[in-house]
Amino acid sequence: MASLSLDNVKKVYPGGVEAVKGVSLQVPDRAFVVLVGPSGCGKSTLLRMIAGLETITSGTVKIGDRIVNDVEPANRDIAMVFQNYALYPHMKVFDNMAYGLRNRGMGEPEVKRRVDEAARLLEIGQLLDRKPRQLSGGQRQRVAMGRAIVRQPAAFLFDEPLSNLDAKLRVQMRVEIKKLQRDIGTTSIYVTHDQVEAMTMADILVVMNAGSAEQIDTPREIYQRPRTTFVASFIGSPSMNFLPAKLTGDGKGVIVGGVPIALTGGAHAAASTITVGVRPEEIVVGADGATHTVAIDVIEHLGADTIVHGKLVADGAAALTVRLVGYWPLAPGEILPVALHARALHLFDPTTGQRL
Amino acid sequence: MEKRAIYGGLALPLLLLTPQLLVTLVFFYWPASQAVWQSFLLQDAFGLSTRFIGLENYRELLSSPGYYRTIGTTALFSTLVTVLSLSIALVLAVQADKSIRGAGIYRTLLIWPYAVAPAVAGVLWLFMFQPSLGVLARGLRSLGVDWNPLLNGDHALALVVMAATWKQISYNFLFFLAGLQSIPRAVIEAAAIDGASPTRRFWTITLPLLSPTAFFLLVVNIVYAFFDTFGIIDAMTSGGPSKATETLVYKVFFDGRLGGDLGGSAAQSVILMVIVIALTAVQFRYIERKVAY
């Protein structure tokens, strides 16, 4: 068990491609950190640098109090769970789990005790004599977890471990991994591109984009106060709506689609053009207190929710998505009265994308 | 899943199979049956008189010390060629599998020898080790080795083993490299994180995962050493000196073609044929089942 810290870690590939552009991150002991971002954002590269599978171009990686930049993966006291599990196909489940312990010269009785304990924890005791190819995807996933657990390392590294499972199993394993991590208390870093995994599993969520960490915060903070338009659009489903807007003369209100809305916070720089973000689920529908109207284009009935895609009836006709709870009998072409409330609005600088 | 085409009668499938069956019959079964028949005959060198003598050719063959010597030579030769070409190719493939600068050129160069005809390869090596002219032979002599493959049987055997091995390395290299590249990188990385040193990774992960390839190559190499090295031996030593490099397949040629003993030679061919069939059976039994893990 250990804390983990990254200080301005960079990865530049030969040829000059900057995969990771200086990421700093403090991971307290026992924390579950999720790195999330679109493919190619550098999240896997960052994880592999922590594991020691990629060299670090500059910056330092510390596990516990030790700088591990030049330490071999074997000596970093970490265990990794790979996307395709990377089980040793020619070894039985028991030997797969025992391999790392035996390599470290552990006595056979202790190896057996540890493997049996991990197998009990993961409920794979009856599979120990099987080869990986005789297992289902979910079982392989458990074995890969088991192989990490038996080592009792300082940290677990997960590289998109659930992306090869079907949707139902993924939900189940997500809950199990989170519960397991809480029980064992091992510091974990988890890479995913799935925002649901990110939101539900993380103690600390790192949203990455193009090699940089755009925001490092609790999932709640990231959802409620996204620091950039990228974070705002990446987290949340359907994505946040972005509307062009103008601040009022005194900077205490914002004009969206020709309608002024009084802001609750302090004044902003006056009369500038800004981007207003509003989450589809925070748009209130109803004639009472409506500020705008939406012309409906497409309706998606998800059962529990109804998603309405339409356009703001105003100058510019910006696209707007609204998420309504329950089943709404609407039809394309209808006009929907909606209210944009000041507390639901996120204000961003349209050029830098930074939160105002 | 097995794919089965359903035909109405027997005529169409037979017609479609005819060309293949004809080729097999004319070029394999007919000569093979001729060889079997011939092995029961005694024929004079000019083919003027022929007599049926039953198993006499076999009896004579199996009671001749020279035949056992040839079997011994073949076994030694084949073992050396197989072990050397497999292990050298494996070492080279492991090196080529690393991400090194110029890996492409390195790989291409290693594949080239396979394109050289056996007899040409033989002559090439013969020149290099020719006692009075050869570049390498001179080097050996200057090191104090009394190198003379023309007179010393062990030297001659070493020479044909070298040439035959060199010729086969490229082939083995290709398969080993393909085998190595099909091992998922994550598995090797997982082993590295699991604390296995590079050497231990090779013995406990890479080699077991390579075993289907290795087994396939083992059979192919034995067959190669047994049968396909005729050109090299013929070009380099012609089985000499004093039959030190005479393998079974070379003896068939020597006794039958040069010695005029068609019956005895045919009997040898039949024995060789049995060996091939046995090897092929082993190959099918294990490789078709895709061994290892």
Boltz contact constraints between the chains, C-beta under 6 A:
constraints:
  - contact:
      token1: [A, 53]
      token2: [B, 189]
      max_distance: 6.0
  - contact:
      token1: [A, 73]
      token2: [B, 192]
      max_distance: 6.0
  - contact:
      token1: [A, 73]
      token2: [B, 193]
      max_distance: 6.0
  - contact:
      token1: [A, 74]
      token2: [B, 195]
      max_distance: 6.0
  - contact:
      token1: [A, 80]
      token2: [B, 193]
      max_distance: 6.0
  - contact:
      token1: [A, 82]
      token2: [B, 186]
      max_distance: 6.0
  - contact:
      token1: [A, 86]
      token2: [B, 186]
      max_distance: 6.0
  - contact:
      token1: [A, 86]
      token2: [B, 187]
      max_distance: 6.0
  - contact:
      token1: [A, 86]
      token2: [B, 190]
      max_distance: 6.0
  - contact:
      token1: [A, 89]
      token2: [B, 293]
      max_distance: 6.0
  - contact:
      token1: [A, 90]
      token2: [B, 208]
      max_distance: 6.0
  - contact:
      token1: [A, 90]
      token2: [B, 293]
      max_distance: 6.0
  - contact:
      token1: [A, 99]
      token2: [B, 194]
      max_distance: 6.0
  - contact:
      token1: [A, 100]
      token2: [B, 194]
      max_distance: 6.0
  - contact:
      token1: [A, 100]
      token2: [B, 195]
      max_distance: 6.0
  - contact:
      token1: [A, 103]
      token2: [B, 194]
      max_distance: 6.0
  - contact:
      token1: [A, 103]
      token2: [B, 195]
      max_distance: 6.0
  - contact:
      token1: [A, 103]
      token2: [B, 196]
      max_distance: 6.0
  - contact:
      token1: [A, 104]
      token2: [B, 195]
      max_distance: 6.0
